[in-house]
């Protein structure tokens, strides 16, 4: 059984297992419907999803949707964080609302960072880079500890969660501190926050994550179901389809109103509706629940991207500086890390020419695939030349190191400009 730990150093070797073991759907099945897919989508780096259909339908029809993610400010932002930032920005460019949470409560509880360190890391490492990559004003950027609505929602969600559930999902035990558990519920509140009344109410929301973060998604989807007032289900009776709306903690008047609006048959604790579709009934139920003070949350959607390999092989880890390239590394240092990186080349030049390289096992090629080459045809040429044995690792490293140096130089110049733009996002200037 694959174990997913959002706080541990877990390396996933077989992504196909996640489809069967955790019910994650294949993203490629949706790819043809996306008008302007991000390169992570085109290149199958985003490999799976939960309920992304709802986000895609809203995107294509011009309806409200959102994308959100959180960043734990406990260390330097690196290329792995860039992936999530780019996915949020892409969804903003497609018309969605963007939400970026700085998970300072998590960093304080789990990593022991001071509140001052959380603030400094949050702004200097993550927020500045997100703006530099193209996050536009209108995006909602906040620190968990500073948003009362998120903390209040986390408290409400905590009523529907228990220790056994958190233990089953995260592996919590008697040694786990209570603040760590609270931080998990706060992340669920972050994920549901874009659907609060403050931001226009229920809507499809996608959370782009690595597969190790799926426990947060599973917990939040379950809590969204638990805190809602109603359950809406399709049913069959003697070959006839109908919609059943069951009240969980709903006032009787709310059920009566649903029956009146839909022409449904009112029972003691549910309404049976024969005239309308699931979508139409769902819309009515949502309006009634909001009227009576409920949340009417939609289960959050998620996309899952493959992990980047550490530069020396294995998992990229923020505790091992040589395994990653930070967004604030000096350009020359980033280039040196590329030159020291593990490749998929053969032992000798002669073997490389005879057998070809193995780009699928090469961390240098991965940098091109994930970050440094936007043109698919250019990337394909690199791949073919490597497999064909005409591209040597030394030359490829030099080429990639130059691209990395140029990328870091340009990004850091944009970060400097971003310092003067913090006010556009409702944040105090540095």
C-alpha positions as CSV (number, residue, x, y, z in Angstrom):
1,X,0.0,0.0,0.0
2,X,1.4,3.4,-1.0
3,X,1.6,5.9,2.0
4,X,1.2,9.6,1.3
5,X,2.7,11.9,3.9
6,X,2.5,15.6,3.2
7,X,5.2,16.4,5.8
8,X,7.6,13.6,5.0
9,X,10.2,12.8,2.3
10,X,8.1,10.2,0.4
11,X,9.2,9.3,-3.2
12,X,6.4,7.9,-5.4
13,X,7.8,5.6,-8.0
14,X,4.6,4.2,-9.5
15,X,2.0,6.9,-10.2
16,X,-0.4,4.4,-11.7
17,X,-1.0,2.9,-8.3
18,X,-2.6,6.1,-7.2
19,X,-5.5,5.6,-9.6
20,X,-6.4,2.4,-8.0
21,X,-5.5,2.9,-4.4
22,X,-6.7,6.5,-3.9
23,X,-9.4,6.9,-6.6
24,X,-7.5,9.6,-8.5
25,X,-8.7,10.0,-12.1
26,X,-6.5,10.2,-15.2
27,X,-6.0,13.8,-16.4
28,X,-5.3,12.8,-20.0
29,X,-9.0,12.0,-20.4
30,X,-9.8,15.7,-20.1
31,X,-6.8,17.1,-22.1
32,X,-8.6,17.4,-25.5
33,X,-11.3,19.7,-24.0
34,X,-8.8,22.3,-22.7
35,X,-8.3,25.1,-25.2
36,X,-4.9,26.4,-24.1
37,X,-3.3,23.7,-21.9
38,X,-0.3,24.5,-19.8
39,X,2.9,22.7,-20.7
40,X,2.5,20.6,-17.6
41,X,-0.7,19.4,-19.0
42,X,0.6,18.9,-22.6
43,X,3.7,17.0,-21.3
44,X,1.7,14.8,-19.0
45,X,3.4,16.2,-15.9
46,X,0.0,16.7,-14.5
47,X,-1.2,13.1,-14.5
48,X,-4.3,13.0,-12.3
49,X,-7.2,14.8,-10.9
50,X,-10.2,14.8,-8.6
51,X,-13.4,16.5,-9.9
52,X,-11.5,18.7,-12.4
53,X,-14.5,18.3,-14.7
54,X,-16.4,20.8,-12.7
55,X,-13.6,23.4,-13.0
56,X,-13.2,22.8,-16.7
57,X,-17.0,23.1,-17.4
58,X,-17.0,26.5,-15.5
59,X,-13.9,27.6,-17.4
60,X,-15.4,26.7,-20.8
61,X,-18.8,28.3,-20.1
62,X,-17.5,31.5,-18.4
63,X,-18.9,30.6,-15.0
64,X,-17.0,31.5,-11.7
65,X,-14.3,29.2,-10.6
66,X,-11.1,29.5,-8.6
67,X,-7.6,28.1,-8.0
68,X,-5.8,28.1,-4.7
69,X,-2.8,26.7,-3.0
70,X,-0.9,27.3,0.2
71,X,2.9,27.5,0.8
72,X,4.5,26.7,4.1
73,X,7.0,29.4,4.8
74,X,9.7,27.3,6.5
75,X,12.5,27.5,3.9
76,X,13.6,28.7,0.5
77,X,11.2,28.6,-2.5
78,X,12.5,26.4,-5.2
79,X,11.6,25.0,-8.6
80,X,9.0,22.6,-7.1
81,X,7.1,25.6,-5.6
82,X,7.4,27.3,-9.0
83,X,5.3,24.5,-10.5
84,X,2.3,25.2,-8.2
85,X,2.7,29.0,-8.7
86,X,2.6,28.6,-12.4
87,X,-0.6,26.4,-12.2
88,X,-2.4,29.0,-10.1
89,X,-1.3,31.8,-12.5
90,X,-2.5,29.7,-15.5
91,X,-5.9,29.3,-14.0
92,X,-6.1,33.0,-13.2
93,X,-5.2,33.7,-16.9
94,X,-8.1,31.4,-17.9
95,X,-10.6,33.6,-15.9
96,X,-10.4,32.1,-12.5
97,X,-10.0,33.8,-9.1
98,X,-6.5,33.1,-7.6
99,X,-6.0,32.4,-3.9
100,X,-2.5,32.1,-2.3
101,X,-2.3,31.2,1.4
102,X,0.9,31.5,3.4
103,X,0.6,28.6,5.8
104,X,2.3,30.3,8.7
105,X,0.3,28.5,11.4
106,X,1.5,25.2,9.9
107,X,5.1,26.3,9.7
108,X,4.9,27.5,13.3
109,X,3.3,24.3,14.6
110,X,5.1,21.7,12.5
111,X,8.5,23.2,11.7
112,X,8.9,25.4,14.8
113,X,9.4,28.6,12.9
114,X,8.9,31.9,14.7
115,X,6.1,34.2,13.6
116,X,8.7,36.7,12.4
117,X,10.5,34.0,10.3
118,X,7.1,32.9,8.8
119,X,6.4,36.5,7.8
120,X,9.9,37.0,6.2
121,X,9.9,33.7,4.4
122,X,6.3,34.2,3.3
123,X,6.9,37.5,1.6
124,X,10.5,37.3,0.5
125,X,10.5,33.7,-0.8
126,X,7.0,33.0,-1.9
127,X,4.9,36.1,-2.5
128,X,7.6,38.0,-4.4
129,X,8.3,35.0,-6.7
130,X,4.6,34.4,-7.4
131,X,4.2,38.1,-8.4
132,X,7.3,37.8,-10.5
133,X,6.0,34.8,-12.3
134,X,2.9,36.7,-13.3
135,X,0.3,36.6,-10.5
136,X,-2.0,39.6,-11.2
137,X,-3.7,42.0,-8.8
138,X,-7.1,40.6,-7.9
139,X,-5.4,37.5,-6.5
140,X,-6.2,37.0,-2.8
141,X,-3.0,36.6,-0.8
142,X,-3.1,36.1,2.9
143,X,-1.4,34.7,6.0
144,X,-3.4,32.0,7.8
145,X,-2.8,33.7,11.2
146,X,-4.1,37.0,9.9
147,X,-7.4,35.9,8.4
148,X,-10.1,35.4,11.1
149,X,-12.6,33.9,8.6
150,X,-10.3,31.0,7.9
151,X,-9.6,30.4,11.6
152,X,-13.3,30.5,12.3
153,X,-14.1,28.1,9.5
154,X,-11.3,25.8,10.8
155,X,-13.0,25.7,14.2
156,X,-16.4,24.8,12.6
157,X,-14.7,22.1,10.5
158,X,-13.1,20.7,13.7
159,X,-16.6,19.9,15.0
160,X,-17.0,17.4,12.1
161,X,-13.5,15.9,12.4
162,X,-12.2,13.5,15.0
163,X,-8.8,12.1,16.1
164,X,-9.5,8.7,14.6
165,X,-10.1,10.3,11.2
166,X,-7.0,12.5,11.3
167,X,-5.0,9.5,12.5
168,X,-6.2,7.3,9.6
169,X,-5.4,10.0,7.0
170,X,-2.2,11.5,8.4
171,X,-0.8,8.8,10.7
172,X,-1.2,11.1,13.8
173,X,-0.5,9.4,17.1
174,X,-0.3,10.2,20.8
175,X,3.0,12.1,20.2
176,X,1.4,14.5,17.7
177,X,0.9,18.0,19.1
178,X,-2.5,19.5,19.0
179,X,-1.4,22.6,17.0
180,X,-0.3,20.2,14.3
181,X,-3.8,18.8,14.1
182,X,-5.3,22.3,14.1
183,X,-3.0,23.2,11.2
184,X,-4.4,20.4,9.2
185,X,-8.0,21.7,9.7
186,X,-6.8,25.2,8.9
187,X,-5.5,23.9,5.6
188,X,-9.0,22.5,4.9
189,X,-10.4,25.9,5.8
190,X,-7.9,27.5,3.3
191,X,-9.1,25.1,0.6
192,X,-12.8,25.9,1.2
193,X,-12.3,29.6,1.8
194,X,-12.8,30.6,-1.9
195,X,-16.3,29.3,-1.6
196,X,-17.2,31.5,1.4
197,X,-19.9,34.2,1.1
198,X,-17.1,36.8,1.2
199,X,-15.9,35.5,-2.2
200,X,-19.2,34.9,-3.9
201,X,-20.2,31.6,-2.4
202,X,-20.0,28.1,-3.8
203,X,-18.0,27.5,-7.0
204,X,-15.6,24.9,-8.4
205,X,-12.2,25.4,-6.9
206,X,-9.0,23.5,-8.0
207,X,-6.1,22.8,-5.7
208,X,-2.9,22.0,-7.8
209,X,-0.7,19.7,-5.7
210,X,1.9,17.0,-5.7
211,X,0.5,13.6,-5.0
212,X,1.9,13.6,-1.5
213,X,-0.6,16.4,-0.6
214,X,-3.6,14.3,-1.4
215,X,-4.4,13.6,2.3
216,X,-5.4,17.3,2.6
217,X,-7.7,17.0,-0.4
218,X,-9.4,13.8,0.9
219,X,-9.9,15.3,4.3
220,X,-11.4,18.5,2.9
221,X,-13.7,16.8,0.5
222,X,-15.1,14.7,3.4
223,X,-15.5,17.8,5.6
224,X,-17.2,19.7,2.9
225,X,-19.8,16.9,2.7
226,X,-20.2,16.8,6.5
227,X,-20.8,20.5,7.1
228,X,-23.4,20.9,4.3
229,X,-27.0,20.9,5.4
230,X,-28.2,18.6,2.6
231,X,-27.3,15.5,0.6
232,X,-28.5,15.4,-3.0
233,X,-28.6,12.0,-4.7
234,X,-29.9,10.4,-7.9
235,X,-32.1,7.4,-7.2
236,X,-34.1,4.7,-9.1
237,X,-37.6,3.4,-8.2
238,X,-39.2,0.8,-10.5
239,X,-37.1,2.0,-13.4
240,X,-38.0,5.7,-12.8
241,X,-35.2,8.1,-12.0
242,X,-35.6,10.9,-9.5
243,X,-33.6,13.2,-7.2
244,X,-33.7,12.8,-3.4
245,X,-32.7,15.7,-1.2
246,X,-32.0,14.6,2.4
247,X,-31.6,17.1,5.2
248,X,-28.8,16.4,7.7
249,X,-28.9,19.5,10.0
250,X,-31.4,21.5,8.0
251,X,-34.4,23.3,9.4
252,X,-37.8,21.8,8.4
253,X,-38.7,25.1,6.8
254,X,-35.7,24.7,4.4
255,X,-36.9,21.2,3.2
256,X,-40.4,22.7,2.7
257,X,-39.0,25.5,0.6
258,X,-37.0,23.0,-1.5
259,X,-40.2,21.0,-2.0
260,X,-42.1,24.1,-3.0
261,X,-39.5,25.4,-5.4
262,X,-39.2,22.0,-7.2
263,X,-42.7,20.6,-6.9
264,X,-41.2,17.7,-5.0
265,X,-42.9,15.4,-2.5
266,X,-42.0,16.3,1.1
267,X,-41.3,13.5,3.5
268,X,-40.2,13.7,7.2
269,X,-36.5,14.2,6.5
270,X,-36.2,14.3,2.7
271,X,-37.8,15.5,-0.6
272,X,-38.2,13.4,-3.7
273,X,-38.1,15.4,-7.0
274,X,-39.2,14.0,-10.3
275,X,-39.3,17.1,-12.6
276,X,-35.8,18.4,-12.6
277,X,-32.2,17.4,-13.4
278,X,-29.5,16.8,-10.7
279,X,-27.9,20.1,-11.7
280,X,-31.1,22.1,-11.5
281,X,-32.0,20.6,-8.1
282,X,-28.4,21.2,-6.9
283,X,-28.7,24.9,-7.8
284,X,-32.0,25.2,-5.9
285,X,-30.6,23.4,-2.8
286,X,-27.5,25.6,-2.9
287,X,-29.7,28.8,-2.8
288,X,-31.9,27.5,0.0
289,X,-28.9,26.3,2.1
290,X,-27.2,29.7,1.8
291,X,-30.5,31.4,2.7
292,X,-30.7,29.4,5.9
293,X,-27.1,30.1,6.9
294,X,-25.4,27.0,5.5
295,X,-22.2,26.7,3.4
296,X,-23.4,24.6,0.4
297,X,-19.7,23.8,-0.4
298,X,-18.8,22.0,-3.6
299,X,-16.2,19.2,-3.0
300,X,-12.8,20.8,-3.9
301,X,-11.2,19.7,-7.1
302,X,-7.5,18.9,-7.4
303,X,-4.8,18.2,-10.0
304,X,-1.7,16.1,-9.3
305,X,1.7,16.7,-10.9
306,X,4.7,14.4,-10.9
307,X,7.5,15.3,-8.5
308,X,10.7,16.7,-9.7
309,X,13.7,14.5,-9.1
310,X,16.5,15.8,-6.8
311,X,19.5,17.0,-8.8
312,X,21.6,14.2,-7.4
313,X,18.8,11.6,-7.9
314,X,16.1,10.6,-5.4
315,X,13.6,13.1,-4.0
316,X,14.1,16.8,-4.0
317,X,14.3,17.9,-0.4
318,X,14.4,21.4,1.0
319,X,16.8,20.1,3.8
320,X,19.4,19.1,1.1
321,X,20.4,22.3,-0.8
322,X,22.3,20.4,-3.5
323,X,19.1,18.5,-4.4
324,X,17.3,21.6,-5.6
325,X,17.7,25.0,-7.2
326,X,16.2,27.8,-5.2
327,X,14.5,30.7,-6.9
328,X,16.9,33.1,-5.1
329,X,20.1,31.1,-5.9
330,X,22.6,33.3,-7.6
331,X,22.5,32.6,-11.4
332,X,26.1,31.3,-11.3
333,X,25.3,29.0,-8.4
334,X,22.2,27.7,-10.2
335,X,24.4,27.0,-13.3
336,X,27.0,25.2,-11.1
337,X,24.3,23.0,-9.6
338,X,23.2,22.0,-13.1
339,X,26.8,21.1,-14.1
340,X,27.0,18.8,-11.0
341,X,23.6,17.2,-11.6
342,X,23.1,13.5,-12.3
343,X,22.4,12.7,-15.9
344,X,20.9,9.8,-17.8
345,X,24.1,9.4,-19.9
346,X,26.3,6.3,-20.4
347,X,29.6,5.7,-18.7
348,X,31.7,6.7,-21.7
349,X,31.2,8.9,-24.8
350,X,31.6,5.8,-27.0
351,X,28.7,4.1,-25.2
352,X,26.7,7.2,-25.5
353,X,27.1,7.3,-29.2
354,X,26.4,3.6,-29.6
355,X,23.5,3.1,-27.2
356,X,22.2,6.7,-26.8
357,X,21.3,8.4,-23.5
358,X,18.3,7.9,-21.2
359,X,16.6,11.3,-20.9
360,X,13.8,9.8,-18.9
361,X,16.3,9.1,-16.1
362,X,18.1,12.5,-16.5
363,X,17.7,15.3,-14.0
364,X,19.1,17.8,-16.5
365,X,16.6,16.9,-19.2
366,X,13.9,17.2,-16.5
367,X,14.9,20.8,-15.9
368,X,14.3,21.4,-19.6
369,X,11.0,19.5,-19.6
370,X,9.6,21.2,-16.5
371,X,11.0,24.7,-16.6
372,X,13.4,25.9,-19.2
373,X,12.0,25.0,-22.7
374,X,8.5,26.2,-23.6
375,X,8.6,25.0,-27.3
376,X,7.6,21.4,-27.5
377,X,9.3,20.9,-30.8
378,X,12.6,22.2,-29.4
379,X,12.3,19.8,-26.5
380,X,11.6,16.9,-28.8
381,X,14.8,17.6,-30.7
382,X,16.8,17.5,-27.5
383,X,15.1,14.2,-26.6
384,X,15.7,12.6,-30.0
385,X,19.4,13.7,-30.1
386,X,20.0,12.3,-26.6
387,X,18.3,8.9,-27.4
388,X,20.1,8.9,-30.8
389,X,23.5,9.4,-29.2
390,X,24.4,12.6,-31.0
391,X,24.0,14.8,-27.9
392,X,26.6,14.4,-25.2
393,X,25.9,15.1,-21.5
394,X,28.7,17.7,-21.2
395,X,27.2,19.9,-24.0
396,X,23.7,19.3,-22.7
397,X,24.7,20.4,-19.2
398,X,26.3,23.6,-20.6
399,X,23.2,24.4,-22.6
400,X,20.9,23.8,-19.6
401,X,23.2,25.7,-17.3
402,X,23.1,28.7,-19.5
403,X,19.3,28.6,-19.7
404,X,19.1,28.2,-15.9
405,X,21.4,31.1,-15.3
406,X,19.4,33.3,-17.7
407,X,16.1,32.2,-16.0
408,X,17.3,33.0,-12.5
409,X,18.7,36.4,-13.6
410,X,15.4,37.4,-15.2
411,X,13.3,36.0,-12.4
412,X,15.3,37.9,-9.7
413,X,15.1,41.1,-11.7
414,X,11.3,40.7,-11.7
415,X,11.3,39.9,-8.0
416,X,12.9,43.3,-7.4
417,X,10.2,44.9,-9.4
418,X,7.6,42.9,-7.4
419,X,8.7,44.6,-4.2
420,X,7.2,47.8,-5.4
421,X,3.9,46.1,-6.4
422,X,3.0,44.5,-3.0
423,X,0.5,47.3,-2.4
424,X,-1.5,46.2,-5.5
425,X,-2.2,43.0,-3.6
426,X,-3.2,44.6,-0.4
427,X,0.1,43.9,1.3
428,X,2.4,46.4,3.0
429,X,5.4,47.4,0.9
430,X,8.9,46.3,2.1
